[in-house]
Amino acid sequence: MHGGATSAPPPTPSTQQSDKPMSTSAAADALSSMLHRLPPTLSLPTRRAQPATCPPVPVVSLSQARSNPSLLSSKLGFFQLTDHSIPPQLADSAESEALSLFDLPREKKEACFPRNWPVGFEEGDEVDDDDVEGLGESFCLDESCYTESAGLSLASLSEFSRALEKVGLEVTELLCRSVGFESPLGKGDQSPTRVCSMMWVAEGLSGKSKTPVAGRFYPYVVGLQYQIRGGQKYSLLADSGWVSVVPLVESVLVTIGDIAQVWSNGELKKVRGRPVAGLGEGNNKSRCISMSLLVILPIDTKISPVLPAAAISGGDHSHKDDDNDEDGNGRNVDELGDHQINDSSIVSTGENREIEGRLFKSFCLEDYAWRVYHERLHFKDPLDRFRIKK
């Protein structure tokens, strides 16, 4: 994460004794928070459906989207971006450096990329199910990983990450404009101090006969993956289920994340987790990795819809969280880390767009990120627990 990684402490009960007994409500909240941080244990089904072949993936020119942001408002949760500034030679060099990481001895992988959740080296694991693919090794890299990895040359991978991040910030701005609000991350070439990014380099699946898993999923705004060669297939867990896509060569596969969906109050479709690379039939012995750049937020961020105050529940703030603040004029203010989003300053656009109310409650990114990262299969949308039931 270019903005710096924050290590989440393991969930342990407090050992300190209080002079005053905790109230029943406070005790329940503390227990709930602790349980939410525990990695869940899930039993896998005996069989899983194979990813469906997706209809043609929308192709969007970045230069055209600058004048018409609505082109990015995909109903699928993902699209292909062309006319960007990332040179193919840089992507090739970055892939070569990324592949070299998997050739390192295990001891050096752990020494050069120590675990500092979510950043660092993660070993692969296997699933006791013939129909489900286990997770391969992966590296989650932020800016510090490129500078602190002694003896490793990762200059191209670092430059490639910065280039993708720049595109990701512009795409985020245009996506937000397409559904009627300004991006909380800032605009274009500006350098927001509170935005982060993380390059996730992971091994691909061993073959196409098994179903991928969505494990090691970290919440993000948008994800970007450069398509280096033709025929490379990816599996995506969209809102509609698993789909299989083959992006155009030299395009950037953009996936819309869960944070962007909450910001848009559900108007944007999303992809859960990263694209999972697959080798395809007849290439099972080939090496295959994915390099996904995730635009993410600091771990202390509160996530909530970015909406005009009058549009939230038709002016009824009964759904507003108890810990939401109001300014001196009674206007709803949601926090984005150290930034504040004043709802009354955001104007809704679109001729046919009607906001019926706020669909998501605010929630802490840290607890949510810890939980979804340790889940291996997402049978239910992890955002369901934060949806406001009418």
C-alpha positions, 0 to 999 in steps of 0.5 A: 500500500503506497500510503503505508500498511497498518497491521491488524492485531489478532483478536484477543480478549482484554486482560485488563480488569475494570473497576466498574462492571461493563454494561450488558449492552457494552459487553455484547458489543465487545463480544460481537466485535471480537467474534467478528474478527475471528477467522470463520471456519467453513465446510466446503460443499461436495461440488461447485458449479463451474464458472459460466462464460461471460457475455462480451466484456464491455470495452471502454476507451479512457479518452472517451470516458473522460468526456462521457463518464457514463461509459464506465457504469458497467452493469456487470461490475467489470469492463476492459479499459483501452487507450491508457498510457501503460506501455506493454514493455513495462508490463512484460518487465514487471511480470518477469520480476514478479515471476522471479519471486516465486523462484526464491527459497521459502526462507528468503520469501519470508525474510524479504516479505514478512507478514504484516497483514495484509502485506507480505508473503503468503504460503499456498494451501490446499482444499480437501475437495477434488472439485475445488482449487486450493490457493497458491502462493501470493505476495501482497506488496506496497511501496515499502516492499519495493524499497526494503527487499534487499538484494531484489530488483523490483524497479519495473514492478514498482513503476508498473504499480504506480502506473496502474494506481494512476489509472485507478485513481482516474477511473475511480473519479470517473466512476463516481461522476457516472453515478452522481457524486465526486470521488472521495479520493480526489481528482486526476493527477492530484496525490491524495494523502489518504489513498493507498494501493496494493499489488497482489501477485498470485499463482494461477490455477493448475487447470480448468477442471476445478472451481476457483475460490475467492479467498484472501479477499481484501476490500478495495475501490477498484482493481486493475489487471493488465492483459499481457498476452492473448487467450489468458482466462480469468475467473471473477466472482461477480454479483451474478456468480462466477464468470469466466472472461478473456480480456483483450491484449494490452487492455486493463481489466477493471473490476469494481470493488465492494467499497465503490458499491457502498459509496454508490449506495448499490448503484454500481455492481461489483466483483468480490475479490481479485480475478483468478488466473487459469491456465486452460486446457492443455497448458497445465504445466505452464507458469501463470500468475496474476498481478492485480493492483487494488486501490484501497483505503487506510485501515481506520476508514469508516465506509458509508454511502456518499449521498445527499443528506436529503436523499437518505431515507427520504429525509428520515435519518432513523437509519443513521448510525449512532456514531455518525457525526453532525456538523453545526448545521445538522447536516450528515457528515461521514468520515473517510479516515481523516477526511470528511464527506459533507453529504449536503455538498454532493449533488445527484445527477441523471435524468432517470435516477431516483434515490429512494434511501440509504441502502447500507449502514456505515461500518469499520473497514478494519473489522470487515477486511479482517473477516473477508480476508480469512474467508475462503468461500463467500457463499453469501455477499459479505456486504449483506450484513450491512444492508438496511432492511426496509 
